[in-house]
């Protein structure tokens, strides 16, 4: 199934490369919110598998991006950014990021060059990263190099070097796809020898249903950007795949918010905003499935859903 995002069993020995030099493993991208982790993963795998927006907390779950070449396979963990743990939902996102950090073969700290993190954030990452490394290699990916002119980028890279973290610093741009080959070669050099975990044609282990939710969530953040997106969550309730060529993929979903006033904002005047969100998400999903999509989105109020274990489980943020 070429480029099929639906997961399958790991590749068996009979499917794997016969190369004695193949390297494969897991790489966790961790960092502060809005540092460019998702944009970097999307650029590397060549497909949109993670929502991106200028707003922090756009990534809420662990997302796997798969990059396979003749050298082997890298499975990237795109994680939620480490941020203030103000409620149960944020705590869950922090737990997801820490678990991915502890389970990786290589850790990549994604640091934005524009702007650089401040002293308090650097110290926070020092307290998170250094105890967790346990001898595993660290790479510092200095993202958004496209925003800094050469004369401005070098001093920022030197500033990162002064922080004293035990890892090679490499500037990259996911948006402009700059320096990615060098970045990937470095990661392959650090990975253990081994055969691919997933089918060589795959670029993600997410299902189409999960990707659809990711696209809808992204459009909410892009449309609103302020307080409402952080208090909105998407649940795909029905996903009906076509049974024969030419049929429509039918998706029904709900967007949960915490207050009635937020519902009004999300719907917009005469339903204009929710219609724009739905249309933009539908276009992305149609590109994904290669056919027509019917998408219906309802907005529902669930007070305090970010503190409600039952709702967090229903939304897929907590295990059953």
N, C-alpha and C positions, 0 to 999 in steps of 0.2 A: 504494500500500500504506500506508494511514493508520497512523501510529505504529508502523511496522514497524522493529525494531531491526536488521534485516539490512541491511548496507551495499549501496549501488548506486553506479553511476557518478555523478560530479558532475552537477549540473543543467546542461542546455544552455541556450543563449540563448533558445530557443523556450519553455522552461519558466519562465524567470526573470521577476521582476517588471519591469514597464515603468517603474517609478518612477525618476525621475532622482535622487532623494535616498536611494536605498537604500544602506545601509552593511553591509558584511560583513567578517568576518575571524576571526582566531584569537586567543584569550585564554588565556594560561597561568596557572593557579593554582599558585603555589609557596609553600613555607614549611616550617616545622618539622613533625615528626610530630604527629598528633592536634590540629591547629590548626583543624579544621573544614572543610577543603577539600571533602571528599566530601559532607558533609551540605549544604553550600552548593550544589554542583552538582545534587544530587538535588532540592533545593527549587526551583531555577530551571527545570529541565526538567520537573518534575512527575512524575517516575518514578524508581524506584530503579535506577540504573545503576552505582552504585559502592558497594562494601561500606563499612559504617560500624560502628565499635565504639569503646569507650573505650581500646583498646589501640593503641599506636603500630605503624606498618608494616602497617596493615590494607590500605592501597592499595599494590599492588606493581607495577602496570603502568600504562602511559599509557591513560587512559580519556577518550573524547570524549563530551561532552554537547552537544546542539544545541538552541539557543533561537532560534526564528524568530517575528518579529512583522512588522507593516506597515513598521517602520523598517529591517528587514533581518534578518541572521542572525549570531549569535555562536556560534562553535564553541569550546567550553571544553576545555582540556586539564586534567584532574584528574591531578596527578602524585604520585608517592611523596614523602614528606617527606624533607628533607635531614637525615641523621643520621650517626652514627659508622660509618665504612666499615671494618668489622672483618673482612669476608670477601668473596669474589667476588660473592655474591648481593647484598649491600648496595651494592657498587660498581656493579653493573648498575643497581640502582634509582636511584642517584645520577646515573648517566649518562643514564638516561631523563628524569629531572627537568631536567637541564642542557640536553639537546637540545630539550625542549619550551620551555624558557626562551628559547633562542636563535632558535627558529622562530616565535615569536608576534608578532602586531602590537601587542598590549598585554600587559603583565605585571602580574599582581595578586599582591601579597604578602599572604597570608592570615595574620593575626596574631591569636592568641587573646587576648581581654581577661581571661580567667579560666582560668589565671593568665597574666600577661604574661611573655614570654620574659625571661630574665636577660641581664645585660651580655655574657656570652660568646656566647650564641646570637645576640644582636643584632649583635655584631661579625662572627660567622660569616656571617650573612645579608648584611651590608654587603660583605664580601669576595666573596660569590657574585654578588650582584645588580648592584652598581654597575659592575663591568667588563663585565657582559653586556648592559646596557641599550642601549648604543650609540645613544643619542638617542631610543629608543622610550619611550612614556609608561609610567609606573608608577602604579598605584593600590594603596593600602594598605587592604585590607578587614579591619576590626577585628571579628572574629567573636565569637559567644557574648555579644552585648549583652544577651540575655535573662537572663543570670546576674548582671549588674551593675545595681544600682539606679542611677537617674539621678545621685544624689549621689556614687556610687562610679565611674560610668562616665566622667564628665568628667575627673577627675584622671588616669585611665588614658589617655584620648585625648591629653591634654596631655603626658603622658610620652612617648607615641609620637611626638608632634610634635617633642619635644626631640631625638629620635634624628637628625633632620636629613636624612631621606630625601626625594628630590625627587618626591613624589607626593601626590595628594590623599588624605586619610584619611576613610574613610566607615564608620560602624558598621553592622553587619548581623547578622542571626540567621537561619541556615538552618533551625534546628530550629523556630523560631516564625514563620519567613517574614516577618521584619520588615525594612523599609527596602530590600527587593529592587528595587522599581521605581526608586528613586533610583539605586541601584547600577547597574542595567542601562542607565538613561538616560545615566549618565556614561560607561559603556563604549561605547555607540553613538556618543556625541559624539567619542570618541577613535579610533574605527575608520575605515579608509579607505573611500571610496566603492567600491561593488562589488555584484555580484549574489550570491545565495546559492550556497554550494558544494554543499550537499546538498539533497535533496528537502525541501520545506517541511513535510511531515508527519512527518518523522523527529525523534526526540529523542536518538538515539545512533547511532554507526557500528558498535557492537559487534554481533556475532551472538548469537543466542539461546544458542548453545553457550558463548560467552564469558561471557555474563551468568549462566548456570547455574553456572559455575565461581566467579564472583564471589560468588554467594549462598552456595555451600557454604563458601567460605573465610571469609565473614563469620560463619557459624554456629559455625565452629571457634573463632574469636576470642571470640565472645560466650560460648561454653560454658566455655572454659579460661582465657583471659586472662593466664596466666602465661608461663613459658618455652616450653611446648610449641607454641603457635600460631606462634611465629617460626621454628620448625624443622619446620613442616608445610606441605606444598604439595599442591594439588589438580590432578589430571590427568583430563580427561574423555576416556575411551578409546572409548566408543561413544555415539553420539547418533542415535537413530532417530526421525525425525519421522513423524507419522501420515500415511498415504496416503489416507485418506478420513475424513469427519466422524465423530466419536465414537470413533475409535481413540485409543490411549494413546501418549503420547510416552515412549520408553524410553531411559533414560540409565544408563550404567555408568561409574563413576569410581573412581579410586584416590587415597587420601590417603597421601603419602609422609612419613615421619618419619625421624629420624637414628638413633634408638636403640630397642632392643626394649622398654625400660621405657616409652618414650613411646607405643609402640603400645598397651601395656596401659592407659595412662591415657586414651588417645583412645577405645579401645573401651569401657572402663568395666566395672563389675561386671555380668556376664551380658549384656554388649553394650548396656547401657542408654544410655551416653553417645553412642555412634555412632548408635544408633537415634534419639535425640533430635535430633542434628545432621541426620540424613537427613530426618526428618519436618518439621523447621522449614524446611530448604532446599526440600523438595518443595512445600510450600505456596506459597512465593514463586515457584517456577518455574511452578506451576499458574496462578497469577494472571497471570504473564507470557504464557504460551501460550494461556490461556483454555480449558484442558481438563485431563483427568487425566494424571498423570505417574507412571511407575514409575521409581524411583531406587534404584540399588544402589551402595553405597560399600564398598570394601575398604580396609584399612589395611596398608601395606607399609613395610618398613624399607629405606632406602637410605642407608647410612652416608656422611656427608659430602656429601650432595647439593648443599649450598650452595656447595661448592668444586669441583664436578664439571661441566665444560663440557658433557659429553654429556647429563647429566641436566637441566641448565639449558636446553639446547636442546629436549629432549623436553618439558619443562614449559612451553615457550613464552616463557621469559624471555630467551633469546638467539636471534638470527637463525640460520637454517640455514646 
